[in-house]
Each structure stands twice: as C-alpha cells, then as structure tokens.
C-alpha cells in the first residue's frame, strides 16, 4: 500500500535514493536510470492521452497503470528473495505482454501494409505516440543494460519491447488508420 503524507523527505539530498527493498543507491545507478526512464515514458503517455478518446484513451490509461507496475518491478532488486518480502513484490507478468500483442494484432488488422518507413507526425495524437515509442525504446535499452549487471524480471524487458511496437501501431491508427501517415522518401532532398 502506498501512503504519501509528506512529499519531501530530504533523504535524497546527498544523491542517494531508496529502492523498493530499502537498499540505498546512488540516484545515477543503472536501476534508478531504468525505472526513471519508465517514469518519463509514463509522463509522455499522459501527454498523448490529452489527444486520445474512446478505446485508445482507455488503453493508454491501462498502459500507464502497467508502467507503474513496471516501475515497482524495476525498483525492487533480488527477485530470488521475493518470497521473503513482507509484501509480495509487484512484477510484470507475461499476460500483460500477451494483451499488448493481442491489441497490436487487432489494430494492425485494419491497416494497409507499410511500403516505407514513417516519419513521426500527422495527427497530434500520432506525433505524441511516436515520441512515446522512442522513450519506450530508451527505457528498454536501460532495462537491458541493467540486466547485464543485475538480475531483473525478463518479463519487464519483453513488456517494454512489445509496448514500443504497440505505440508504433497505435500511432498509425491515430493517423486515420494509416491513411495520414507521413512516409519517408529516401534521398528526397538531395
């Protein structure tokens, strides 16, 4: 359970922060960088949601909640000690990635196949979703970098990988199911 009675604690003033298990680490540690980038991704999704409606807005809200789950997962090291924890640590599970895949397939069924790369833009929602996609890719890179030095939940990396795909397809949906996509023209300005 989360209780936030006081927003500032002064415990991070020396450049350290507490992880989910209470361990204190430098704020520039790879683990903090990974879950901090997930937090940044969540903020960019909040901007995208300003332009979304209907099912897409609901899906983005659900994904934002998933990203809090993911942040909780990444901020808690020592997965092998989860059973000893006072509270069961929150971890991303394969079903969350499976849901993204099913939604990608459903969205993609209404799109024409691509014959070129897409330039980020078109509708405001599409442009924001493409920005979210790039932040998701960075979050994935940070999580993979963390996995090279510490154990992490492999479902976390898979979720981020699939989420960037989801955001790409959703960006096409936001561009009138791809009809308003801006296609790259190689060498157009030579």
N, C-alpha and C positions, 0 to 999 in steps of 0.2 A: 504494500500500500504506500502511496506517495502522499506525504504531508509537507506542504511548503508554507510554513508560518512566517519564515524570515527569508528574504531573498538574498541578502548578502551575509556572509559568514566570516569574511576576512581570512579564511583558512587557505585560500589560493593566492594570497598576496605575495608569497615568496616563489611563485612559479610552479607550484605543485597542485594536484587535484586528487580526489579520492575516486578509485574505481568502484565498481559495484560490490566488490567483496571487502571494501575498506582499505585496501592497499593504496598507499600514496605513491604517485608517479609524477614525473615532470610533465607539464602541460604540452610539451612538444614531443612526447613519446609517440611511437607509431600507433599504439592502441587509441590514444586520445585523438590523434590525427584521423584515424579511420572512423571512429564514431562521430567526431566533429564534422567530418565531411558528409556523413549521413544526415546530420542535423541541418547542414547547409542545403542538402538536397530537399529535405522536408520543407524548408523555407521557400525554395524556388517553386515547389509544388503548390504551396499556399498562394503564390502569385498567379500561377496558372489557373488555379481554381476560381480566381476572380472573373475569368473569362469563360468558364465552363458552366454547363447546365445539364439537367437530366441525368441519364445513366453515367455519362462521363464524369460529371461532378461527383456523383456518388462513388464511383470507382476511385477517383483521386482522393476522396476523403478516407476511403478504406485503406488505400496505399499509404497515406500519411500516418494512419494508425499503425500499419505494419512497420513503417520506418521507426516509430518509437520502440516497437518490439525489437527491431534490428539494433537500434542504439543500445537498448538494455542488454541484448545479447553480447554485443561487442565490448561493452564496458565491464563485462564480468569474465575475468580470466579463469583458468583452471577448471575447464569443463569436466575433467575427470573427478572433481570434488563436488559436483553439483548435488549429489545425494547427501552430502554432509551439511549443506547450507541450511540456515534457519528457515528460509523461504525457498521454494522451488524456483531456481533461476529461469527467467524467460528466455527461450531460444526460438529462433526461426525454425519452422518445420517444413518438410517437403510439400505439404498440402498448400502452403502459401505460394510456393513457386508453381505448383501444378495449376492453381487458379489463374495465375498470370498467363500461363501457356494457353489455357482454355480460352481466356479472353482475347489473347493475341489471335488465335485461330478464328474466333468469331468475328473480330474486327477485320481481319485480313480477307475473310471470305467475300467482303463487299468491295474490295479494292482491285484495281487493274494491276497486273504485274509491272514492276518498275523496269524501265529501259535505260535509266540514267540515275546517277546519284541525285539526291535532293538537296537544294540549298535551304538552310533553315529560314523560315519566313512564311509568308502567305497571311493567313488569319492570325490575329493576336494570340489566340489560344495555341495554335500550331507553333508559332515562334517561341512561346514560353515553354511548351512541351519539349522542343528541341534543346532549349537551354537546360531543362531538367535532365534530358538524356545525357548531355555532356557531363553534368555534375554526377549523375549516376555512374557513368564510366569512370570518373575520377575516384568516386567512393569505392568502386570495385577494385581499382588499382591499389588504393590504400589498404583495403582489406586483404588483398593478395600479398602485398608487402608485409603486412602484419603476420600473415600465415607462414612467411618464410622464417620468422624469428620466434613466434609463439604459436601454440595451438589455438585454433578458432573453430567454430562450428562451420563445417563445409557447406551447410545449407545457407549460411549468410552470404557467401560469395555467389552461389548459384542464384539466390534471390536477386541480388544486385545485377547480375548478368542478364537475367530474364527481364528485370524491370527496365533496363535500358532499351531492350527490344520492344517492350510494351509501349514505352514512351515514343519510340520512333513510329510505330504503327498508329498510335493514338494521335500523333502529330499529323499523319496523313488523313485520318478520319476527320480531324478538325479542319482540314483544308478541303471541305466538301467531298469527303471520301476520295481524296487524291486528285480530284479534277483541278484544284487550285494550287497543287504542288508547284514549286519553282524548281525546274530541273537544271542541273549543271550542264553547261555546254562547254566541253573541253576545248581550251585554246580560243575561246570566243573573242578575247580582247587582245590578241597578238598583233 
